Amino acid sequence: LMTLRHSLTPTRDMLGMVMRGAVPFVADTSLRSFRDVYDHSFQLLETIDNDRDRTSDVRDLYISLHSASTDNTIKVLTLVATIFLPLTLLAGIYGMNFTAGFFQPGSGDPLGFYILILAMFVISLGFVYYFKKSGWI
């Protein structure tokens, strides 16, 4: 559109000069034809400007929709990271090898592993409940 506009603008300007009488060798009988061509070039330039504005609006709409989609993706990734961060911390702490004197709740209990898994599940459900109540999910 810009190339077409740059090509048509000098033509319109030259036809305007012909209409004002700046070109002496144009006969008065031809002025009507030049006026018609000038009007058509003016209308084409207006159409090009309108199309350029519409194209710009469509591009802005696309960028806005793409931004909303990206925001939604980031929101989902944030939720997943927030839910799994405490679980990763607990798994990391209980995955360490310590000496016998270090206190790890449930490490000496045969049900300690299952208690830890239950605690992780409860934490996950707590976060999911909180996010649903907050309107994030």
Buried (B, 14 or more C-beta within 10 A) or exposed (E): EEEBBEEBEEBBEBBBEBBEEEEEEBEEEEBEEBEEBBEEBBEBBEEBEEEBEEEEEEEEEEEEEEEEEEEEEEEEEEBEEEBBEBBEEBEEEBEEEEEEEEEEEBEEEEEBEEEBEEBBEEBBEEBBEEBEEEEEE
